[in-house]
Amino acid sequence: MPERTKLQAVRRQLGYSAAKTIAMLERQARADQITIMTSTSLKTKLSRWENGHESVGLPEYRRLFREIYGRTNAELGFPDERTDGPAVELRERIAVARTVDAATVAAFRDQVEQARLFDRQFGAVHQLDQLRHQIDHMQDLLTHLPAIGQRAALARALTEASALAGWQALDREDHTQAWAHHERAKHAAREAGSPLLLAHATAQQSVILLAVNDTTSAVDQAAYARSSGARGPALMRSWLAAAHGEALAAAGDRDAAMRAFDDAHSLLPADPVDPALPYVFLGGGHLDRWRGNALALVGDPEAVDLLTAALARLPASWARSRSRLLVDLAYAHATAGERDAALSRAREARAIARQISSDRQLRRLDRLVLPQGQAA
């Protein structure tokens, strides 16, 4: 019978089953906001660790064992953290990265989708820090993952997470962080070999340029993204055309903006939902909302009717989109000289923006000037 490792001996001394240990590791990881491998992979790893076939990898895993067992490195048979040389640490990080499998990537993507859902309903304030931690973990794994297995799939998940984090940072008015997240998303998209993800992240970045009042660069960026995704599915091409139209409207080019939105509408599929593009939302009046925003940017009175119709179609749970649409409506009414309507929409928008801590929409409302010069 093989000699017990210290890790195995401590577990048995505490009376913990392997299943209980795995559950405790997962629970502690959630408490510490550490993303670890799947339960199935962890079960295999625990057996190898306990039987001495493999050393415990990253310091994060050693820390989890110390926390759940209440033992020191020496008591658990771990080397002193301070004596690990760079070569040892690199080997351990590569070993951990090699455990990434399809189930691990699926778990990461599920977390991104959950963050996307919560972001729509509750805004960025409750998601951004957690998402940043997840991104750091995925980036570390990707950095140390050899060019085999799940590298491209992990890069795709990292792209989606980074683009979402960038969008959330923009909502918090942190333009520098928003830009950095999108740069990471673009780099990961190239690693994944995905022109569509690259085009999407590039187009989203044009909105950051609009937010910092660089409309010339925004138009160029959106146009480049649109051309980059010209061979993609119709839904993506529709979205990219709309992003280009928004930039053109912000630059004051109404005719070119409306042509871009006409293209977007003609490309929009009858069923504007594609499981392969979970980050693209154009159904339920979203494209009309976007066009209405563009019309509001150029001071077109048609914006009021289009945005009002889009508001009626927008699900109540889409709080972030609702706050932006209401701000757009407030601006459209103000441009049309309709003071009371503008004030009413501004109050609705401010209430939602405060609930979801949307600094971006609150700042837009602070800049809104009602007819007769009275601020909202």
VEXDREN-2710 file (C-alpha; in Angstrom, 1 decimal):
% VEXDREN-2710
k/r/px/py/pz
1/MET/0.0/0.0/0.0
2/PRO/1.5/3.4/-1.0
3/GLU/2.5/5.7/1.8
4/ARG/0.0/8.5/2.5
5/THR/0.9/12.0/1.5
6/LYS/0.5/14.7/4.2
7/LEU/-2.4/16.1/2.2
8/GLN/-4.2/12.8/2.3
9/ALA/-3.4/12.2/5.9
10/VAL/-4.8/15.6/7.0
11/ARG/-8.0/15.0/5.1
12/ARG/-8.5/11.6/6.8
13/GLN/-7.5/13.0/10.2
14/LEU/-10.2/15.6/9.8
15/GLY/-12.7/13.0/8.8
16/TYR/-13.5/14.6/5.4
17/SER/-14.5/12.6/2.4
18/ALA/-13.0/13.5/-1.0
19/ALA/-16.4/14.7/-2.1
20/LYS/-16.7/17.0/1.0
21/THR/-13.2/18.3/0.4
22/ILE/-14.1/19.2/-3.2
23/ALA/-17.3/20.9/-2.1
24/MET/-15.4/22.9/0.6
25/LEU/-12.8/23.9/-2.0
26/GLU/-15.5/25.2/-4.4
27/ARG/-17.3/27.0/-1.6
28/GLN/-14.1/28.7/-0.3
29/ALA/-13.1/29.6/-3.9
30/ARG/-16.5/31.4/-4.3
31/ALA/-16.0/33.2/-1.0
32/ASP/-12.5/34.3/-2.1
33/GLN/-13.7/35.1/-5.6
34/ILE/-11.3/32.6/-7.1
35/THR/-12.4/30.7/-10.3
36/ILE/-11.1/27.1/-10.2
37/MET/-11.5/24.0/-12.3
38/THR/-14.7/22.1/-12.6
39/SER/-15.8/19.5/-10.0
40/THR/-15.0/16.6/-12.3
41/SER/-11.5/17.9/-13.0
42/LEU/-11.0/18.7/-9.4
43/LYS/-11.9/15.2/-8.4
44/THR/-9.2/13.8/-10.6
45/LYS/-6.7/16.4/-9.4
46/LEU/-7.4/15.7/-5.8
47/SER/-6.6/12.0/-6.3
48/ARG/-3.4/12.8/-8.1
49/TRP/-2.3/15.3/-5.4
50/GLU/-3.1/13.0/-2.5
51/ASN/-1.4/10.0/-4.1
52/GLY/1.8/12.0/-4.8
53/HIS/1.5/11.7/-8.6
54/GLU/1.5/15.5/-8.9
55/SER/2.2/18.5/-6.7
56/VAL/-0.5/21.0/-5.9
57/GLY/-0.1/23.7/-8.6
58/LEU/-0.8/27.4/-8.1
59/PRO/-0.4/29.1/-4.8
60/GLU/-4.1/29.9/-5.0
61/TYR/-4.9/26.2/-4.6
62/ARG/-2.5/25.8/-1.7
63/ARG/-4.1/28.7/-0.1
64/LEU/-7.6/27.1/-0.4
65/PHE/-6.3/23.9/1.2
66/ARG/-4.7/25.9/4.1
67/GLU/-8.0/27.7/4.6
68/ILE/-10.3/24.7/4.6
69/TYR/-8.0/22.4/6.5
70/GLY/-6.5/25.1/8.9
71/ARG/-3.0/23.8/8.4
72/THR/0.3/25.3/7.4
73/ASN/2.2/24.6/4.2
74/ALA/4.6/22.3/6.1
75/GLU/1.7/20.4/7.7
76/LEU/0.1/19.8/4.3
77/GLY/3.4/18.8/2.6
78/PHE/3.6/21.9/0.5
79/PRO/6.9/23.6/-0.2
80/ASP/7.6/27.0/1.4
81/GLU/6.1/29.5/-0.9
82/ARG/9.2/31.7/-0.5
83/THR/11.5/28.9/-1.8
84/ASP/9.8/28.3/-5.1
85/GLY/12.0/29.5/-7.8
86/PRO/10.7/31.1/-11.0
87/ALA/11.1/27.8/-13.0
88/VAL/9.1/25.9/-10.4
89/GLU/6.3/28.5/-10.4
90/LEU/6.2/28.5/-14.2
91/ARG/6.0/24.7/-14.4
92/GLU/3.2/24.7/-11.9
93/ARG/1.2/27.4/-13.7
94/ILE/1.6/25.5/-17.0
95/ALA/0.5/22.3/-15.3
96/VAL/-2.6/24.1/-13.9
97/ALA/-3.4/25.7/-17.3
98/ARG/-3.2/22.3/-19.0
99/THR/-6.1/21.1/-16.9
100/VAL/-8.4/23.5/-18.8
101/ASP/-10.9/21.3/-20.7
102/ALA/-14.1/21.9/-22.6
103/ALA/-16.1/21.8/-19.4
104/THR/-13.9/24.5/-17.8
105/VAL/-14.4/26.8/-20.8
106/ALA/-18.1/26.2/-20.8
107/ALA/-18.2/27.1/-17.1
108/PHE/-16.3/30.4/-17.9
109/ARG/-18.8/31.2/-20.7
110/ASP/-21.7/30.4/-18.4
111/GLN/-20.3/32.9/-15.9
112/VAL/-20.0/35.6/-18.6
113/GLU/-23.6/34.9/-19.8
114/GLN/-24.8/35.3/-16.2
115/ALA/-22.9/38.5/-15.8
116/ARG/-24.4/39.7/-19.1
117/LEU/-27.9/38.9/-17.8
118/PHE/-27.4/40.7/-14.5
119/ASP/-25.8/43.6/-16.2
120/ARG/-28.9/44.2/-18.3
121/GLN/-31.1/44.1/-15.2
122/PHE/-29.0/45.6/-12.4
123/GLY/-26.2/47.5/-14.1
124/ALA/-22.5/47.3/-13.8
125/VAL/-21.9/48.2/-10.2
126/HIS/-22.6/44.7/-8.9
127/GLN/-20.7/42.9/-11.7
128/LEU/-17.6/44.7/-12.7
129/ASP/-15.2/43.7/-9.8
130/GLN/-16.2/40.0/-10.0
131/LEU/-15.9/40.0/-13.8
132/ARG/-12.4/41.6/-13.6
133/HIS/-11.3/38.8/-11.3
134/GLN/-12.6/36.2/-13.7
135/ILE/-10.8/38.0/-16.6
136/ASP/-7.5/38.0/-14.6
137/HIS/-7.9/34.2/-14.0
138/MET/-8.7/33.4/-17.6
139/GLN/-5.8/35.6/-18.8
140/ASP/-3.4/33.8/-16.4
141/LEU/-4.6/30.4/-17.7
142/LEU/-4.3/31.5/-21.3
143/THR/-0.8/33.0/-20.8
144/HIS/0.4/29.6/-19.5
145/LEU/-1.6/27.3/-21.7
146/PRO/0.5/25.6/-24.5
147/ALA/-0.7/25.8/-28.0
148/ILE/-2.9/22.8/-27.8
149/GLY/-6.4/21.8/-26.6
150/GLN/-8.7/24.6/-25.5
151/ARG/-6.5/27.6/-26.1
152/ALA/-8.7/29.1/-28.9
153/ALA/-11.9/28.4/-27.0
154/LEU/-10.5/30.0/-23.8
155/ALA/-9.4/33.1/-25.8
156/ARG/-13.0/33.4/-27.2
157/ALA/-14.4/33.3/-23.7
158/LEU/-11.8/35.9/-22.5
159/THR/-12.8/38.2/-25.5
160/GLU/-16.5/38.1/-24.5
161/ALA/-15.7/38.7/-20.8
162/SER/-13.3/41.6/-21.6
163/ALA/-15.7/43.3/-24.0
164/LEU/-18.5/43.1/-21.4
165/ALA/-16.2/44.4/-18.7
166/GLY/-15.3/47.3/-21.0
167/TRP/-18.9/48.1/-21.6
168/GLN/-19.5/48.1/-17.8
169/ALA/-16.5/50.3/-17.1
170/LEU/-17.9/52.8/-19.7
171/ASP/-21.2/52.8/-17.8
172/ARG/-19.2/53.8/-14.7
173/GLU/-17.5/56.6/-16.7
174/ASP/-14.1/54.9/-16.4
175/HIS/-13.0/55.5/-19.9
176/THR/-9.4/54.4/-19.4
177/GLN/-10.4/51.1/-18.0
178/ALA/-13.1/50.6/-20.7
179/TRP/-10.4/51.2/-23.4
180/ALA/-8.0/48.7/-21.7
181/HIS/-10.6/46.0/-21.4
182/HIS/-11.4/46.4/-25.1
183/GLU/-7.8/46.2/-26.1
184/ARG/-7.5/42.9/-24.2
185/ALA/-10.7/41.7/-25.9
186/LYS/-9.2/42.5/-29.3
187/HIS/-5.9/40.8/-28.5
188/ALA/-7.8/37.7/-27.3
189/ALA/-10.0/37.7/-30.4
190/ARG/-6.9/37.6/-32.5
191/GLU/-5.6/34.7/-30.4
192/ALA/-8.9/33.0/-30.9
193/GLY/-8.8/33.6/-34.7
194/SER/-12.2/35.2/-34.6
195/PRO/-12.7/38.1/-37.0
196/LEU/-16.3/38.5/-35.7
197/LEU/-15.2/38.9/-32.1
198/LEU/-12.5/41.3/-33.2
199/ALA/-15.0/43.4/-35.2
200/HIS/-17.4/43.5/-32.3
201/ALA/-14.8/44.7/-29.8
202/THR/-13.4/47.2/-32.3
203/ALA/-16.9/48.7/-32.9
204/GLN/-17.7/48.9/-29.2
205/GLN/-14.5/50.8/-28.7
206/SER/-15.9/53.5/-31.1
207/VAL/-18.5/54.3/-28.4
208/ILE/-15.7/55.0/-26.0
209/LEU/-14.3/57.5/-28.5
210/LEU/-17.7/59.1/-28.7
211/ALA/-17.8/59.4/-24.9
212/VAL/-14.5/61.3/-24.9
213/ASN/-15.7/63.5/-27.8
214/ASP/-13.3/62.2/-30.5
215/THR/-16.0/61.8/-33.2
216/THR/-13.6/61.7/-36.1
217/SER/-11.7/58.7/-34.6
218/ALA/-15.0/57.1/-33.7
219/VAL/-16.3/57.2/-37.2
220/ASP/-13.0/55.8/-38.6
221/GLN/-13.1/53.0/-35.9
222/ALA/-16.7/52.0/-36.6
223/ALA/-16.1/52.0/-40.3
224/TYR/-13.1/49.8/-40.0
225/ALA/-15.0/47.4/-37.7
226/ARG/-17.8/47.3/-40.2
227/SER/-15.5/46.4/-43.1
228/SER/-13.7/43.8/-41.0
229/GLY/-17.0/42.0/-40.3
230/ALA/-18.3/42.3/-43.9
231/ARG/-18.2/38.5/-44.4
232/GLY/-20.0/37.7/-41.1
233/PRO/-23.6/36.6/-40.6
234/ALA/-26.3/39.1/-41.3
235/LEU/-27.1/39.7/-37.7
236/MET/-23.5/40.8/-37.0
237/ARG/-23.4/43.0/-40.2
238/SER/-26.6/44.6/-39.1
239/TRP/-25.1/45.4/-35.6
240/LEU/-21.9/46.8/-37.1
241/ALA/-23.9/49.0/-39.6
242/ALA/-25.9/50.4/-36.6
243/ALA/-22.7/51.1/-34.7
244/HIS/-21.3/52.9/-37.7
245/GLY/-24.6/54.9/-38.0
246/GLU/-24.3/56.0/-34.4
247/ALA/-20.8/57.4/-34.9
248/LEU/-21.9/59.2/-38.1
249/ALA/-24.8/60.7/-36.3
250/ALA/-22.6/61.9/-33.5
251/ALA/-20.4/63.5/-36.1
252/GLY/-23.4/65.4/-37.5
253/ASP/-23.6/63.4/-40.8
254/ARG/-27.4/62.7/-40.8
255/ASP/-27.7/61.3/-44.3
256/ALA/-24.8/58.9/-44.0
257/ALA/-26.0/57.8/-40.6
258/MET/-29.5/57.1/-41.9
259/ARG/-28.1/55.1/-44.8
260/ALA/-26.1/53.0/-42.3
261/PHE/-29.3/52.4/-40.3
262/ASP/-31.2/51.5/-43.5
263/ASP/-28.5/48.9/-44.2
264/ALA/-28.9/47.6/-40.6
265/HIS/-32.6/47.2/-41.0
266/SER/-32.3/45.5/-44.3
267/LEU/-29.8/43.0/-42.9
268/LEU/-31.6/42.3/-39.7
269/PRO/-32.9/38.6/-39.8
270/ALA/-36.5/37.8/-39.1
271/ASP/-35.3/36.1/-36.0
272/PRO/-32.6/38.4/-34.6
273/VAL/-31.3/35.9/-32.0
274/ASP/-28.2/33.8/-32.8
275/PRO/-26.8/31.5/-30.1
276/ALA/-23.4/31.9/-31.7
277/LEU/-23.6/35.7/-31.1
278/PRO/-24.9/36.0/-27.5
279/TYR/-23.4/39.5/-27.2
280/VAL/-25.5/41.0/-30.1
281/PHE/-29.0/42.3/-29.2
282/LEU/-31.1/43.8/-31.9
283/GLY/-34.6/42.3/-31.4
284/GLY/-37.4/43.7/-29.4
285/GLY/-37.1/47.2/-30.7
286/HIS/-33.4/47.6/-29.9
287/LEU/-32.4/48.5/-33.5
288/ASP/-35.3/51.1/-33.5
289/ARG/-34.0/52.5/-30.2
290/TRP/-30.5/52.8/-31.7
291/ARG/-31.8/54.6/-34.8
292/GLY/-33.9/56.9/-32.5
293/ASN/-30.8/57.7/-30.6
294/ALA/-29.0/58.6/-33.8
295/LEU/-31.9/60.9/-34.9
296/ALA/-31.8/62.5/-31.4
297/LEU/-28.1/63.2/-31.9
298/VAL/-28.8/65.1/-35.1
299/GLY/-31.8/66.9/-33.7
300/ASP/-34.4/65.2/-35.9
301/PRO/-37.9/65.6/-34.6
302/GLU/-38.7/62.0/-35.8
303/ALA/-36.7/60.8/-32.9
304/VAL/-39.5/61.3/-30.4
305/ASP/-42.0/59.0/-32.1
306/LEU/-39.4/56.3/-32.9
307/LEU/-38.0/56.3/-29.4
308/THR/-41.5/56.3/-27.8
309/ALA/-42.5/53.2/-29.9
310/ALA/-39.2/51.5/-29.0
311/LEU/-39.8/52.1/-25.3
312/ALA/-43.2/50.4/-25.5
313/ARG/-41.5/47.3/-27.0
314/LEU/-38.5/47.2/-24.5
315/PRO/-38.8/44.5/-21.8
316/ALA/-39.0/46.0/-18.3
317/SER/-36.1/43.9/-17.1
318/TRP/-33.7/45.6/-19.5
319/ALA/-33.0/48.4/-17.0
320/ARG/-29.7/49.6/-18.6
321/SER/-31.2/49.9/-22.0
322/ARG/-34.4/51.6/-20.6
323/SER/-32.4/54.2/-18.8
324/ARG/-30.4/55.1/-21.9
325/LEU/-33.6/55.2/-24.1
326/LEU/-35.3/57.5/-21.6
327/VAL/-32.3/59.8/-21.6
328/ASP/-32.4/59.8/-25.4
329/LEU/-36.2/60.7/-25.2
330/ALA/-35.5/63.5/-22.8
331/TYR/-33.0/65.0/-25.2
332/ALA/-35.4/64.5/-28.2
333/HIS/-38.2/66.2/-26.4
334/ALA/-35.9/69.0/-25.3
335/THR/-34.8/69.5/-28.9
336/ALA/-38.4/69.6/-30.0
337/GLY/-39.1/72.3/-27.4
338/GLU/-41.4/70.1/-25.3
339/ARG/-40.2/71.1/-21.9
340/ASP/-42.7/69.1/-19.7
341/ALA/-42.2/65.9/-21.7
342/ALA/-38.5/66.2/-21.5
343/LEU/-38.6/66.8/-17.8
344/SER/-40.9/63.8/-17.2
345/ARG/-38.6/61.5/-19.2
346/ALA/-35.5/62.9/-17.5
347/ARG/-37.0/62.1/-14.1
348/GLU/-37.8/58.5/-15.1
349/ALA/-34.4/58.1/-16.5
350/ARG/-32.7/59.5/-13.4
351/ALA/-34.6/57.1/-11.1
352/ILE/-33.5/54.1/-13.1
353/ALA/-29.9/55.3/-13.6
354/ARG/-29.6/55.8/-9.8
355/GLN/-31.0/52.3/-9.2
356/ILE/-28.4/50.7/-11.4
357/SER/-25.6/53.2/-10.6
358/SER/-25.2/54.3/-14.3
359/ASP/-22.8/57.1/-14.0
360/ARG/-22.8/57.5/-17.7
361/GLN/-26.5/58.2/-18.0
362/LEU/-26.5/60.4/-14.9
363/ARG/-23.8/62.5/-16.4
364/ARG/-25.8/62.8/-19.7
365/LEU/-28.8/64.0/-17.6
366/ASP/-26.6/66.5/-15.9
367/ARG/-25.8/68.0/-19.3
368/LEU/-29.4/68.1/-20.5
369/VAL/-30.8/71.6/-20.9
370/LEU/-34.5/72.0/-21.1
371/PRO/-36.3/74.6/-23.2
372/GLN/-36.0/78.1/-21.6
373/GLY/-32.6/77.1/-20.3
374/GLN/-33.7/75.3/-17.2
375/ALA/-31.5/72.4/-16.3
376/ALA/-33.1/68.9/-15.6
END
